[in-house]
Amino acid sequence: MKKASKVFYITFALVIFTVLFGVVAPEQFEKATSTIRTAINTGFGWYYLMLMGLLLVFTVIVIISPYGKIRLGKDADRPEFSTISWIAMLFSAGMGIGLVFYGASEPLSHYAIQSPNAELGSNAAYKEALQRTYYHWGIHVWAMYGMVALALAFFQFRKGEPALISATLKPIFGDKMNGPLGTLIDVLAVFATVFGVATSLGFGASQINGGLSYLFGVPQEYWVQLVIIAAVTVLFVISAWSGLNKGIKYLSNTNMVLAISLMILVLILGPTILMLNMFTDTFGTYMQNLISLSFASAPLDSDSRAWLDGWTIFYWAWWISWAPFVSMFIARISKGRTIREFLIGVVITPTLFGSIWFSIFGTTAIETQRSGFDLTVFPTEQTLFAMFSQMPLGTVMSLIAILLVSIFFITSADSATFVLGMQSTNGSLLPSNQIKVLWGIAQSLVAAILLSVGGLDAVQNTIIVAALPFSFVMILMIFSLFKALKMELPAPRTRK
């Protein structure tokens, strides 16, 4: 058994303190975190936009450069997982629950509740709603995950370093990463992971409860969500115990089959031709406006700026707070691939699938709204099921969606326990089952306790606050990666 490191004990203590603060003084906790979050959004919005835009530029540079030929591992290494299983696992860990939770509700919100620029309910708002949703879940997000995961995979498998965030900074700081500074960086990464996943588990429990409530009249109350969390915890602990090659791999493949099946059903039973036309039109406009979207900060328009703070800046900070978990998991399953193959797979495939998903579900939700059935009166966790109620085979699709959220719930928590185990056992690629189970139970307890005091908003604020210092760590990781990559290529020959 790999022993727990001091990172484990320090982070565990911080998590307990934060949760106790949220339980004992929930109003003060929410107020304090909300104040800090607002200050970050106002003062650092431009910084997040620049950072995400530049990370996309760096990703393109690496893909087309000679660095792309370098293998993540020894030259003779080959991928551990098939391409399909690899894509399924990185996708399930990355944003599984979010796709189901926001698939219908986010485009609908931009169209009917709060539009970035266009008049609510207009054709322009319709198109803008889809474009902005692609933007929030698309190429920028996966480029960021890809670059952080690339740094981790390169140093783990090419250089033989432990699977720790701090290990990627050794080209800059040397042996200082083995001391208190390295511990601080790893504690920050673990802390962000615990609360990021706890928020996702809270969303998952809420949506499963919302679906059961809408379909079968199950009370939408805390005790039901507690039962859901307990049941799913047992399942993902069993999965985590079985390891990467069994539990996570098989569940991720099942996820992809279910997600594609549900998407095809909605495509066939909904306004099919309109969906295809809307995707073609809005995805093309999204790609065409990629640069202007990347850096648009609305400095002279207070309404647009408020929308940016509430949506784009919030998303960028949230995805950054997820980077330690998602990127470390992606790195762990990517040994043996070339850098070019790795980045193209991580960035392009989920972006295309996510955009098609939002086009299908978003178009269907907006068309349902336009037909006279008001979806905006439903809470976010019930929007999808209310939309299905207006379609043929609505109950069947709702049941598939509940099953899909449940399995995404398991795979997200399962992946997180694996990553937390790695980070808290000095970077072991095979953390002990005891450590994984302990982190799995801890995550579920955090989600359950925070749901009991209505603390999901406060937890979202907490991870956004944690994202700011980690964003600086990310910049250092990219600089360190480029410094190490330069050493991999042969020096150019000089003419005599």
C-alpha positions in Angstrom: 0.0 0.0 0.0 1.3 3.4 -0.9 1.4 5.6 2.1 -0.5 8.9 2.3 1.7 11.9 1.9 1.6 15.1 4.0 -0.4 16.6 1.1 -3.2 14.2 2.1 -3.3 15.2 5.7 -3.0 19.0 5.1 -5.7 19.0 2.4 -8.0 16.8 4.4 -7.8 19.2 7.3 -8.5 22.2 5.1 -11.5 20.4 3.6 -12.9 19.6 7.0 -12.4 23.2 8.1 -14.1 24.7 5.0 -17.1 22.3 5.3 -17.4 23.1 9.0 -17.4 26.8 8.3 -20.1 26.2 5.7 -22.2 24.2 8.1 -21.8 26.3 11.2 -22.1 29.7 9.5 -23.6 29.1 6.0 -24.7 32.7 5.4 -21.4 34.2 6.4 -19.6 31.5 4.3 -21.7 32.3 1.2 -21.3 36.0 1.7 -17.6 35.9 2.1 -17.0 33.7 -0.9 -19.4 35.7 -3.0 -17.6 38.9 -2.2 -14.3 37.5 -3.2 -15.7 35.9 -6.3 -17.2 39.3 -7.4 -13.9 41.0 -6.8 -12.1 38.4 -8.9 -14.7 38.6 -11.8 -14.4 42.4 -11.8 -10.6 42.7 -11.5 -9.4 39.6 -13.3 -12.1 39.1 -16.1 -9.7 40.4 -18.7 -6.9 38.1 -17.3 -9.1 35.0 -17.7 -10.0 35.9 -21.3 -6.4 36.5 -22.2 -5.2 33.3 -20.5 -7.8 31.0 -22.2 -7.1 32.7 -25.6 -3.4 32.3 -25.3 -3.6 28.7 -24.2 -5.5 28.0 -27.4 -2.7 29.7 -29.4 0.0 27.6 -27.6 -2.0 24.4 -28.3 -2.0 25.2 -32.1 1.7 26.0 -32.0 2.6 22.7 -30.3 0.4 20.7 -32.7 2.0 22.1 -35.9 5.6 22.2 -34.5 8.2 19.5 -34.5 7.3 18.9 -30.8 4.2 17.1 -32.1 6.3 14.0 -33.0 7.5 13.5 -29.4 5.9 10.5 -27.7 4.5 10.7 -24.2 6.7 7.9 -22.9 9.7 6.1 -24.3 10.0 5.9 -28.0 8.9 2.3 -28.0 5.8 2.9 -25.8 2.3 2.6 -27.3 -1.1 3.6 -26.0 -2.5 1.6 -23.1 -6.1 2.1 -24.2 -7.9 1.9 -27.5 -8.7 5.3 -29.1 -12.4 4.8 -28.5 -12.0 3.9 -24.8 -9.5 6.7 -24.4 -11.9 9.3 -25.8 -14.8 7.9 -23.8 -12.8 8.1 -20.5 -11.5 11.7 -21.1 -14.9 12.8 -22.0 -16.7 11.2 -19.1 -14.2 12.7 -16.7 -14.2 16.1 -18.3 -17.8 17.3 -18.4 -20.2 14.4 -18.4 -22.8 15.5 -15.9 -22.6 19.1 -17.1 -23.7 18.2 -20.7 -26.9 16.6 -19.4 -27.5 19.3 -16.7 -27.0 22.2 -19.1 -27.7 20.7 -22.5 -31.2 22.2 -22.8 -31.1 24.8 -20.1 -28.1 26.9 -21.1 -29.0 27.7 -24.7 -32.6 28.3 -23.5 -31.4 30.7 -20.8 -29.4 32.8 -23.4 -32.4 32.8 -25.7 -35.3 33.5 -23.3 -33.9 34.7 -19.9 -30.7 36.7 -20.4 -29.1 37.2 -23.8 -25.5 38.4 -24.2 -26.3 41.1 -26.8 -29.4 40.3 -28.9 -33.0 41.0 -28.1 -34.6 38.2 -26.0 -36.7 35.7 -28.1 -35.4 37.0 -31.4 -33.8 34.9 -34.2 -30.5 36.7 -33.4 -30.8 35.6 -29.8 -31.5 32.0 -31.0 -28.2 31.8 -33.0 -26.2 33.7 -30.3 -27.5 31.3 -27.6 -26.0 28.3 -29.4 -22.7 30.1 -30.4 -22.0 31.2 -26.8 -22.8 27.7 -25.5 -20.3 26.2 -27.9 -17.8 28.8 -26.8 -18.3 28.0 -23.1 -17.9 24.2 -23.5 -15.7 24.0 -26.6 -12.2 24.4 -28.0 -10.9 26.9 -25.3 -11.8 24.6 -22.5 -10.2 21.5 -24.0 -7.1 23.4 -25.1 -6.6 24.4 -21.5 -7.1 20.8 -20.3 -4.9 19.6 -23.1 -2.0 21.8 -22.3 -2.0 21.1 -18.6 -2.5 17.4 -19.2 0.4 17.5 -21.7 2.7 18.9 -19.1 1.7 16.3 -16.6 2.0 13.4 -19.1 5.3 14.6 -20.6 7.0 14.8 -17.2 5.4 11.5 -15.9 6.0 9.3 -18.8 8.9 10.9 -20.7 10.9 12.2 -17.8 9.9 9.7 -15.1 8.7 12.3 -12.6 5.9 11.5 -10.1 2.3 12.3 -11.1 2.2 15.6 -9.3 1.5 19.2 -10.4 4.6 20.3 -8.5 6.8 17.9 -10.5 6.1 19.7 -13.7 7.8 22.9 -12.4 11.2 21.3 -11.7 12.8 22.8 -14.9 12.1 26.2 -13.3 12.4 25.7 -9.6 14.5 22.6 -9.4 14.6 20.8 -6.0 12.5 23.5 -4.4 9.5 21.5 -5.7 10.4 18.7 -3.2 9.9 21.1 -0.3 7.2 23.3 1.2 6.6 25.2 -2.1 5.9 22.0 -3.9 3.6 20.8 -1.1 1.7 24.1 -1.3 1.1 23.7 -5.0 -0.1 20.1 -4.6 -2.4 21.0 -1.7 -4.0 23.7 -3.8 -4.6 21.2 -6.6 -6.2 18.6 -4.3 -8.3 21.2 -2.6 -9.7 22.5 -5.9 -10.3 18.9 -7.0 -12.3 17.9 -3.9 -14.7 20.9 -4.1 -14.9 20.9 -7.9 -16.1 17.3 -7.9 -18.3 17.8 -4.8 -20.2 20.5 -6.8 -20.6 18.2 -9.7 -21.9 15.4 -7.4 -24.4 17.9 -6.0 -25.6 18.8 -9.5 -25.9 15.1 -10.3 -27.9 14.3 -7.2 -30.2 17.3 -7.8 -30.8 16.3 -11.4 -31.5 12.7 -10.7 -33.9 13.8 -8.0 -35.5 16.4 -10.4 -36.1 13.7 -13.0 -37.6 11.3 -10.5 -39.8 14.1 -9.2 -41.0 15.1 -12.6 -41.7 11.6 -13.8 -42.9 9.8 -10.7 -43.7 12.4 -8.1 -40.8 11.5 -5.9 -40.4 14.4 -3.4 -37.6 16.9 -4.4 -36.1 17.0 -0.9 -32.8 16.7 0.7 -33.3 13.2 2.1 -34.0 11.8 -1.4 -30.7 13.4 -2.7 -28.9 11.9 0.3 -30.2 8.4 -0.6 -29.1 9.0 -4.2 -25.6 10.1 -3.1 -25.3 7.1 -0.8 -26.3 4.7 -3.5 -24.0 6.1 -6.1 -21.2 6.3 -3.6 -21.4 2.5 -3.1 -21.3 2.0 -6.9 -18.3 4.3 -7.6 -16.3 2.9 -4.7 -16.8 -0.6 -6.2 -15.7 0.8 -9.6 -12.7 2.6 -8.1 -11.7 -0.6 -6.3 -11.7 -2.5 -9.6 -9.2 -0.1 -11.2 -8.8 1.8 -14.5 -8.9 -1.2 -16.9 -12.2 -2.4 -15.6 -14.6 -0.1 -13.7 -13.8 3.3 -15.3 -13.1 2.0 -18.8 -16.3 -0.1 -19.0 -18.5 2.6 -17.4 -17.1 5.3 -19.7 -17.8 3.1 -22.8 -21.3 2.5 -21.5 -21.7 6.3 -21.0 -20.7 7.1 -24.6 -23.2 4.5 -26.0 -26.0 5.9 -23.8 -25.1 9.5 -24.6 -25.0 8.9 -28.4 -28.2 6.9 -28.3 -30.1 9.7 -26.4 -28.7 12.3 -28.8 -29.8 10.3 -31.8 -33.2 9.8 -30.4 -33.7 13.6 -29.8 -32.3 14.3 -33.3 -34.8 11.9 -34.9 -37.9 12.8 -32.8 -37.2 16.5 -32.7 -37.0 19.2 -35.5 -34.3 17.2 -37.3 -33.7 19.4 -40.3 -33.7 22.6 -38.3 -31.2 21.1 -35.8 -28.8 20.2 -38.6 -29.2 23.6 -40.2 -28.8 25.4 -36.9 -25.6 23.4 -36.1 -24.1 24.2 -39.6 -24.9 27.9 -39.3 -24.0 28.5 -35.7 -20.9 26.3 -35.5 -19.5 28.0 -38.6 -20.2 31.4 -37.1 -18.6 30.3 -33.8 -15.4 29.2 -35.6 -15.4 32.4 -37.7 -15.7 34.6 -34.6 -13.3 32.6 -32.5 -10.8 35.4 -32.0 -13.3 38.2 -31.3 -15.2 35.9 -28.9 -12.0 35.0 -27.1 -11.1 38.6 -26.1 -14.5 40.3 -26.0 -14.7 42.0 -22.5 -17.5 44.5 -23.1 -15.7 47.4 -21.3 -18.2 50.0 -22.2 -21.5 48.0 -22.0 -22.5 47.3 -18.4 -25.3 44.9 -19.3 -23.1 42.8 -21.5 -20.3 42.9 -18.9 -22.7 41.6 -16.3 -23.6 38.7 -18.6 -19.9 38.0 -19.2 -19.2 38.0 -15.4 -22.1 35.7 -14.8 -21.4 33.2 -17.6 -18.1 33.4 -19.5 -15.8 34.5 -16.6 -17.6 32.1 -14.3 -17.0 29.3 -16.7 -13.4 30.0 -17.3 -12.7 30.1 -13.6 -14.7 27.0 -13.0 -12.9 25.0 -15.7 -9.5 26.2 -14.4 -10.5 25.0 -11.0 -11.2 21.6 -12.5 -7.9 21.5 -14.4 -5.9 19.6 -11.7 -8.4 16.7 -11.7 -9.4 16.5 -15.3 -5.9 17.1 -16.7 -4.2 14.6 -14.4 -6.7 11.9 -15.3 -6.3 12.6 -19.0 -2.5 12.5 -18.6 -2.8 9.2 -16.7 -4.7 7.4 -19.5 -2.6 8.9 -22.4 0.8 7.2 -22.1 2.3 6.1 -25.4 0.5 8.7 -27.7 2.4 11.3 -29.6 2.0 14.9 -28.5 0.2 15.8 -31.8 -2.1 12.8 -31.6 -2.8 13.6 -27.9 -3.7 17.2 -28.4 -5.8 16.7 -31.5 -7.8 14.0 -29.7 -8.2 16.0 -26.5 -9.2 19.2 -28.2 -11.1 18.4 -31.4 -13.2 15.3 -30.5 -14.9 16.6 -27.3 -15.4 20.1 -28.9 -17.2 18.6 -31.9 -19.3 16.2 -29.9 -20.2 18.8 -27.3 -21.2 21.3 -30.0 -23.4 18.8 -31.7 -25.0 17.9 -28.4 -25.8 21.5 -27.5 -27.1 22.1 -31.0 -29.5 19.2 -30.8 -30.7 19.7 -27.2 -30.6 23.5 -27.3 -32.5 23.8 -30.6 -35.2 21.4 -29.2 -35.5 23.3 -26.0 -35.8 26.7 -27.8 -38.4 25.2 -30.3 -40.4 23.8 -27.3 -40.3 27.3 -25.8 -41.4 28.9 -29.1 -44.3 26.4 -29.4 -45.9 28.0 -26.3 -44.8 25.6 -23.6 -42.8 27.7 -21.1 -39.7 25.8 -20.0 -38.3 28.8 -18.1 -40.7 28.2 -15.2 -38.9 24.9 -14.4 -35.7 24.7 -12.2 -32.5 23.9 -14.2 -32.5 20.3 -13.0 -36.0 19.7 -14.5 -35.7 21.6 -17.8 -34.5 18.6 -19.8 -37.3 16.4 -18.4 -40.0 19.1 -19.1 -38.7 19.3 -22.7 -38.9 15.5 -23.1 -42.5 15.6 -21.8 -43.5 17.5 -25.0 -41.9 14.8 -27.3 -42.7 11.3 -28.5 -41.1 8.6 -26.3 -40.5 11.4 -23.7 -40.6 9.0 -20.7 -38.2 6.6 -22.3 -35.7 9.4 -23.0 -36.1 10.7 -19.5 -35.3 7.3 -18.1 -32.2 7.1 -20.3 -31.2 10.6 -19.2 -31.5 9.6 -15.5 -29.4 6.5 -16.1 -26.9 8.6 -18.1 -26.5 11.2 -15.3 -26.1 8.3 -12.8 -23.3 6.7 -14.7 -21.7 10.1 -15.4 -22.0 10.7 -11.6 -20.1 7.4 -11.0 -17.4 8.0 -13.6 -16.7 11.5 -12.5 -16.4 10.5 -8.8 -14.5 7.4 -9.8 -12.0 9.4 -11.9 -11.6 11.9 -9.1 -10.9 9.3 -6.4 -8.2 7.9 -8.7 -6.6 11.4 -9.2 -6.9 12.3 -5.5 -5.2 9.1 -4.7 -2.4 9.8 -7.1 -1.9 13.4 -5.7 -1.9 12.3 -2.1 0.5 9.3 -2.4 3.5 11.2 -3.8 2.3 10.8 -7.4 1.8 7.0 -7.4 0.2 5.9 -10.7 -1.4 3.0 -8.8 -2.8 4.5 -5.5 -4.0 2.1 -2.9 -7.7 1.1 -2.8 -7.9 2.3 0.8 -6.8 5.9 -0.1 -9.2 5.9 -3.1 -12.1 4.7 -1.0 -11.4 7.2 1.7 -11.4 10.1 -0.8 -14.5 8.8 -2.5 -16.4 8.8 0.8 -15.0 12.2 1.7 -16.2 13.7 -1.6 -19.7 12.3 -1.1 -19.8 13.6 2.4 -18.8 17.1 1.3 -21.5 17.1 -1.3 -24.1 15.8 1.1 -23.2 18.2 3.9 -23.2 21.2 1.5 -26.5 20.2 0.0 -28.0 20.0 3.5 -27.2 23.7 4.1 -27.9 24.9 0.6 -24.2 25.4 0.1 -23.7 24.6 -3.6 -23.5 28.3 -4.5 -20.9 28.8 -1.8 -18.9 25.8 -3.0 -19.0 27.2 -6.6 -17.7 30.4 -5.2 -15.0 28.6 -3.3 -13.6 26.7 -6.3 -13.6 29.9 -8.4 -11.6 31.6 -5.7 -9.2 28.7 -5.7 -8.9 28.9 -9.5 -7.1 32.3 -9.5 -3.9 31.1 -7.7 -3.9 27.9 -9.7 -4.1 29.9 -13.0 -0.7 31.3 -12.1 0.6 27.8 -11.5 -0.8 26.8 -15.0 1.2 29.6 -16.6 4.4 28.3 -14.9 3.6 24.7 -16.1 3.3 25.8 -19.7 6.6 27.8 -19.5 8.3 24.8 -17.8 6.9 22.4 -20.5 8.3 24.5 -23.4 11.6 24.7 -21.6 11.8 20.9 -21.3 10.5 20.3 -24.9 13.3 22.3 -26.3 15.8 19.8 -24.8 14.1 17.0 -26.7 14.8 18.2 -30.2 18.3 17.9 -31.8 20.2 21.1 -32.1 20.2 22.5 -35.7 23.3 21.8 -37.6 25.6 24.7 -38.4 27.2 25.1 -41.8 31.0 24.8 -41.9 
